[in-house]
Amino acid sequence: MADVVSKDTTTVDNPETGLPKLSASTIWMINFGFLGVQTAFTLQSSQMSRIFQTIGADPNSLGWFFILPPLAGLIVQPIVGYYSDRTWAPKWGGRRLPYLALGTIVAVIVMCLLPNSGSMGFGYASLAALLFGAITVAFLDLSSNIAMQPFKMMVGDMVNDDQKSYAYGIQSFLSNTGAVLAAILPFIFAYFGLRNVAAKGVVPDTVKVAFYVGAILLVITSLFTIFRVHEYDPETYAKYHGISKEDNTTGGNWWTLLKSAPKVFWTVTLVQFFCWVAFQYLWTYSAGAIASNVWNTTNAASAGYQAAGNWYGVLAAVQSIAAVVWSYVLAKLPNSVHKLGYAGSLGLGAIGFVSVFFIHSQYALIVSFILVGIAWAAMNTYPLTMVTNALSGAHMGTYLGLFNGSICLPQIVASLASFALFPLLGGAQANMFLLAGIIMAIGALSVFTIKETYKA
């Protein structure tokens, strides 16, 4: 049986010998839609705090809004994994691609609604405006999670162990490229004359247009993956992975799978906990911390605060560019020093987080976010590679959906804890970066609990 992946893929005649070597263009097409999905995610994470404070949210209440995205991911991604393991719809794309199409459609609609939360006539700081924003954020994250999960799963499904680091490296590159685009769009639009301030309670045009452009990019890149990639049918998939066709249709109880998960699943989860707590605080408090430290304002309606919001977009782009470069460095490291590269990268990220607390120069913050980007590169390079290498092909989607809990649960914990920690640390958003840096340093140390294993 021939390997049918895309129009230009490498083919093999004997599927029983394991997953074939894929052409570089095929691996790029498997991941290409991730560019648009990550653009949507980054617009949400980099602009959400700004949007909610603009429409009147109290900084001490931001944690409630930031609980919604990880809660959506915690629920949706295991469900997508569970059902896509059992899906085969050749007329609609295969196993994972139908979910990508569904998530893209919903995400595009919601991306056009979210930045208009303050333009519906609800009034500044009104419950209706905040509720509308919260609901649109929840739907955006639900749909983005549905669209994102297929890319992680297709690499696990279709890429052999020798090429897996390369495939996830491409995914990381596209992810960070999308993040760069999303982060700098408001800054670019302001440079070319779009209004970066608006009436009290209304989100500026620079942010609105950025979301519209992101929605268009999501559609275009997702269509490339949907039309250029052909997934393995259940029989071929089973032969390539050395499992029976029934392995993905029976025995998929989540609790049972977690109990039998390889140890590396849990040790990587421990590292993930500390990393994602730190990044949750970065996304929640960056705009306010930069506005306070650099522009000396906490007034979300002020021109200084909106300028800080744009500058945070630039810094998020710096972070992503640094992550692209550092991902290339990490890809060159031999397997024997993976843990050292992982721990060292997180340690540098911890320094970057702590430095934000002390810095009052907008340009000096570039160095801080370069260091944060180094940690981000490691978080996008090592965890999925380590976990998928230890798994067989059985229930791959379900396992990766469950592993997403190592990303979502820490964010939920961080948001809930913020209601006590934020006032305890003086109600200053910059102070949360000092805490985040300490937490990231603990994550760096916990890397040494990991012992990598490989599936039989």
C-alpha positions in Angstrom: 0.0 0.0 0.0 1.4 3.4 -0.9 1.9 6.1 1.6 -0.6 8.8 0.8 0.1 12.1 2.6 0.3 14.9 0.1 1.0 15.4 -3.6 4.7 15.5 -3.1 5.4 13.2 -0.2 7.9 10.4 -0.1 6.3 7.0 -0.7 7.1 3.6 0.7 5.9 0.2 -0.5 5.9 -1.6 2.8 3.9 0.1 5.6 4.7 -2.7 8.0 8.3 -1.4 8.4 7.2 1.7 10.4 6.4 5.3 9.6 8.0 6.5 6.3 10.4 9.4 5.9 8.4 12.3 4.7 9.6 15.1 2.4 10.3 18.4 3.9 7.4 20.0 1.9 5.0 17.5 3.4 6.1 18.3 6.9 5.7 22.0 6.2 2.2 21.5 4.8 1.2 19.4 7.9 2.1 22.3 10.1 1.4 25.3 7.8 -2.1 26.1 9.3 -0.5 26.5 12.7 0.7 29.9 11.5 -2.8 31.2 11.4 -3.9 29.4 14.6 -1.1 30.9 16.6 -1.7 34.3 15.2 -5.3 34.0 16.6 -3.9 32.8 20.0 -1.3 35.5 20.2 -3.8 38.3 19.4 -5.9 36.9 22.2 -3.1 36.6 24.8 -1.3 39.8 23.9 -4.4 42.0 23.6 -6.9 40.5 26.0 -5.7 42.3 29.1 -5.7 45.5 27.1 -9.2 44.9 25.7 -10.7 44.1 29.1 -9.1 47.0 30.9 -10.1 49.3 28.1 -13.8 48.3 28.5 -13.6 48.8 32.2 -12.3 45.7 34.0 -10.7 46.1 37.4 -7.0 44.8 37.3 -7.7 42.8 40.4 -10.5 41.0 38.4 -8.4 40.1 35.3 -7.8 36.6 36.6 -11.5 35.7 36.1 -11.2 36.5 32.3 -7.9 34.6 32.0 -9.4 31.5 33.5 -11.7 31.1 30.5 -9.1 30.2 27.8 -7.3 27.4 29.7 -10.6 26.1 31.0 -11.8 25.8 27.4 -8.6 24.0 26.4 -8.8 21.6 29.4 -12.2 20.5 28.3 -12.0 20.7 24.5 -8.6 19.2 23.6 -9.1 15.8 25.2 -12.5 15.6 23.6 -11.0 16.4 20.2 -8.3 13.9 20.7 -10.7 11.2 21.9 -13.1 11.5 19.0 -10.6 12.3 16.3 -8.8 9.0 17.2 -12.0 7.3 16.2 -12.9 9.5 13.2 -12.4 8.6 9.6 -14.2 10.9 7.2 -12.4 10.6 3.8 -14.9 13.1 2.1 -14.1 15.7 4.8 -10.4 15.3 5.1 -9.7 12.3 7.4 -9.2 12.0 11.1 -7.9 15.3 12.4 -8.6 17.8 9.6 -12.4 17.9 10.0 -11.8 19.3 13.5 -9.4 21.9 12.1 -12.1 23.1 9.6 -14.7 23.4 12.3 -12.5 25.2 14.7 -11.3 27.7 12.0 -14.9 28.6 11.0 -15.9 29.4 14.6 -12.7 31.2 15.4 -13.0 33.5 12.5 -16.5 34.6 13.5 -15.4 35.2 17.1 -12.2 37.1 16.1 -14.4 39.7 14.5 -16.6 40.0 17.6 -14.1 40.2 20.5 -12.5 43.6 19.7 -15.9 45.1 19.3 -16.9 44.3 23.0 -16.8 48.0 23.8 -18.7 49.1 20.6 -22.0 47.4 21.3 -23.5 50.3 23.3 -23.3 48.5 26.6 -21.5 51.3 28.4 -18.1 51.6 30.1 -17.4 48.9 32.8 -21.0 47.6 32.4 -21.7 44.0 33.3 -23.1 43.5 29.8 -19.9 44.7 28.1 -17.6 42.5 30.3 -19.9 39.5 29.9 -20.0 39.9 26.1 -16.2 40.1 26.1 -15.9 37.0 28.4 -18.2 35.0 26.2 -16.4 35.8 23.0 -13.0 35.0 24.6 -14.4 31.7 25.7 -15.7 30.9 22.2 -12.4 32.1 20.6 -10.4 29.8 22.8 -12.8 26.9 22.3 -12.5 27.2 18.6 -8.8 27.9 18.6 -8.2 24.8 20.7 -10.3 22.7 18.3 -8.2 24.1 15.4 -4.8 23.8 17.2 -5.0 20.2 18.4 -5.0 18.5 15.0 -1.5 19.9 14.2 0.0 18.4 17.3 -1.8 15.1 16.6 -0.8 14.9 12.9 2.9 15.1 13.7 2.4 12.2 16.2 0.4 10.3 13.6 2.5 10.8 10.5 6.1 11.7 11.4 8.7 9.1 12.4 10.9 9.5 15.5 13.9 10.6 13.4 12.0 13.5 11.9 9.8 14.4 14.8 12.1 17.0 16.3 12.3 18.6 12.9 8.6 18.6 12.5 8.0 20.1 15.9 10.7 22.6 15.1 8.8 23.7 12.0 5.7 23.9 14.1 7.5 26.1 16.6 8.9 28.3 13.8 5.5 28.8 12.3 4.0 29.3 15.7 6.4 32.0 16.6 6.1 33.6 13.1 2.4 33.9 13.7 3.0 35.3 17.1 5.4 37.9 15.7 2.8 39.0 13.1 0.0 39.1 15.7 2.1 41.0 18.2 3.3 43.8 15.9 0.1 44.4 13.9 -1.4 47.0 16.2 2.0 48.8 16.3 2.2 48.8 12.5 -1.3 50.0 12.0 -0.7 52.9 14.5 2.5 53.8 12.5 0.5 54.0 9.3 -2.1 56.3 10.8 -4.9 54.1 12.3 -6.3 55.6 15.5 -4.7 54.0 18.6 -7.1 55.8 21.0 -10.8 55.8 21.1 -13.7 56.9 23.2 -13.7 55.7 26.8 -14.6 52.0 26.9 -14.1 51.5 23.1 -11.2 49.4 21.8 -9.0 51.3 19.3 -9.1 50.7 15.6 -5.5 49.4 15.6 -6.6 46.4 17.7 -9.8 45.8 15.8 -8.1 45.7 12.4 -5.4 43.5 13.8 -8.0 40.9 14.7 -9.7 41.1 11.2 -6.3 40.6 9.5 -5.6 37.7 11.9 -8.9 36.1 10.9 -8.1 36.3 7.2 -4.7 34.7 7.8 -6.2 31.9 9.8 -8.5 31.0 6.9 -5.8 31.1 4.3 -3.2 29.0 6.2 -5.7 26.5 7.4 -7.0 25.9 3.9 -3.4 25.1 2.7 -3.2 22.3 5.3 -6.7 21.0 4.7 -6.3 20.8 0.9 -2.6 19.7 0.8 -2.5 17.0 3.5 -4.1 13.5 3.2 -4.1 11.6 6.5 -3.5 7.8 6.8 -6.6 5.7 6.7 -7.1 3.5 9.8 -5.6 0.4 8.2 -2.4 2.1 7.1 -2.1 4.0 10.4 -2.3 0.8 12.4 0.3 -0.9 10.2 2.7 2.0 10.4 2.4 2.2 14.2 2.5 -1.5 14.8 -0.9 -1.6 16.4 -4.3 -3.2 15.6 -7.0 -1.2 13.9 -9.1 -1.7 17.0 -6.6 -0.1 19.4 -8.0 3.3 18.7 -11.6 2.2 18.9 -11.5 0.5 22.3 -10.0 1.0 25.7 -9.9 4.8 25.5 -11.1 5.5 29.0 -9.3 8.7 30.1 -8.6 7.5 33.6 -7.2 4.2 32.4 -4.9 5.9 29.9 -3.6 8.3 32.6 -2.9 5.4 34.9 -0.9 3.7 32.2 0.9 6.8 30.9 4.7 6.6 30.8 6.6 8.2 33.6 8.0 10.9 31.3 4.4 12.1 30.8 4.2 13.1 34.5 7.7 14.5 35.0 7.3 16.7 31.9 3.9 17.7 33.3 5.6 18.9 36.5 8.0 21.1 34.6 5.0 22.4 32.5 3.2 23.4 35.7 5.8 26.0 36.7 6.4 27.3 33.2 2.8 27.9 32.4 2.0 29.6 35.7 4.8 32.1 34.9 3.5 32.7 31.4 -0.1 33.2 32.6 1.1 36.1 34.7 3.1 37.5 31.8 0.0 37.5 29.6 -2.3 38.9 32.4 -0.1 41.7 33.7 2.3 42.8 30.9 0.3 45.7 29.5 -0.4 47.1 33.0 3.2 46.5 34.3 4.8 48.3 31.3 2.3 51.2 31.4 3.1 51.6 35.1 6.9 51.2 35.0 7.6 53.0 31.7 4.7 55.4 31.0 3.8 56.0 34.7 0.1 55.5 34.2 -2.5 53.0 35.4 -5.3 54.7 33.5 -6.4 52.3 30.8 -8.1 55.1 28.9 -5.0 57.2 28.6 -2.8 57.5 25.5 0.2 56.3 27.6 -1.6 53.1 28.5 -2.5 52.4 24.9 1.1 53.1 23.8 2.2 50.6 26.4 -0.2 48.1 25.0 1.3 48.6 21.5 4.8 48.3 22.9 4.0 45.1 24.6 3.0 43.9 21.2 6.5 44.7 19.9 8.0 43.0 22.9 5.9 39.9 22.3 7.3 40.0 18.7 10.8 40.2 20.1 10.0 37.2 22.3 8.8 35.2 19.3 11.8 36.1 17.1 14.1 35.1 20.0 12.2 31.9 20.2 12.6 31.2 16.5 16.4 31.7 16.7 16.8 29.7 19.9 14.7 26.9 18.6 17.3 26.5 15.8 20.0 26.4 18.5 18.1 23.7 20.5 17.5 21.6 17.4 21.3 21.3 16.9 21.9 20.0 20.4 22.5 16.3 20.7 20.1 14.1 22.6 22.6 13.7 25.5 22.3 17.4 26.5 18.5 17.8 25.9 17.8 18.3 29.6 20.7 20.8 30.0 19.3 22.8 27.1 15.8 22.6 28.5 16.8 23.6 32.1 19.3 26.3 30.9 16.7 27.9 28.7 14.1 28.1 31.4 16.7 29.5 33.8 17.4 32.4 31.3 13.7 32.9 31.0 13.5 33.3 34.8 16.0 36.1 34.7 14.0 37.8 32.0 10.8 37.7 34.1 12.5 39.1 37.2 14.2 41.9 35.2 10.8 43.3 34.1 10.1 44.2 37.7 13.3 46.4 37.9 13.3 48.0 34.4 11.8 51.4 33.6 13.1 51.8 30.1 11.0 50.6 27.2 14.1 49.6 25.1 15.8 47.8 28.0 12.7 45.6 28.1 13.8 44.2 24.8 16.6 42.2 26.5 14.1 40.9 29.1 11.8 39.6 26.4 14.6 38.0 24.5 15.4 35.9 27.6 11.7 35.1 28.0 11.6 34.0 24.3 14.5 31.6 25.0 12.3 29.9 27.7 9.3 29.9 25.3 11.4 28.1 22.6 12.3 25.3 25.1 8.7 25.0 26.1 7.6 24.5 22.5 10.5 22.2 21.6 11.0 19.6 24.3 7.7 18.6 26.0 5.8 17.2 23.0 8.9 15.5 21.6 9.6 13.8 24.9 6.0 12.7 25.4 5.3 11.5 21.9 8.6 9.6 21.7 7.4 7.6 24.8 4.0 6.8 23.3 2.8 4.1 20.9 0.4 5.0 18.2 -2.6 3.8 20.2 -4.8 6.7 21.4 -2.2 9.2 20.3 -4.8 12.0 20.0 -6.4 11.2 23.4 -3.0 11.2 25.1 -2.0 14.5 23.6 -5.4 16.0 24.5 -4.9 14.9 28.1 -1.3 16.2 28.1 -2.8 19.5 27.2 -3.9 19.6 30.8 -0.3 20.3 31.7 -0.8 23.6 29.9 -4.3 24.4 31.0 -4.4 23.4 34.6 -1.4 25.6 35.6 -3.0 28.6 34.0 -6.3 28.0 35.9 -4.4 27.6 39.2 -2.4 30.8 38.4 -5.5 32.8 37.7 -7.3 31.6 40.9 -4.2 32.2 43.0 -3.9 35.7 41.6 -6.9 36.9 43.5 -4.9 36.4 46.7 -1.4 37.0 45.4 -2.1 40.3 43.5 -3.3 42.2 46.6 -0.8 40.5 48.8 2.0 41.8 46.5 0.7 45.4 46.8 -1.8 45.5 43.9 1.1 46.4 41.5 1.1 44.5 38.2 4.9 44.7 37.9 5.3 42.8 41.2 3.7 39.7 39.6 6.8 39.5 37.3 9.0 39.0 40.3 6.8 36.1 41.4 6.7 34.7 37.9 10.5 34.7 37.7 10.9 32.7 40.9 8.3 30.2 39.7 10.1 29.8 36.3 13.4 29.2 38.2 11.7 26.3 40.1 10.6 24.9 36.7 14.2 25.0 35.4 15.3 22.9 38.4 12.4 20.4 38.0 13.7 19.5 34.5 16.2 17.2 36.2 13.4 14.9 37.3 12.8 13.9 33.7 14.1 10.6 32.3 13.5 10.3 28.6 12.2 7.0 27.3 11.3 5.8 23.8 8.4 3.6 22.6 9.2 0.0 21.7 
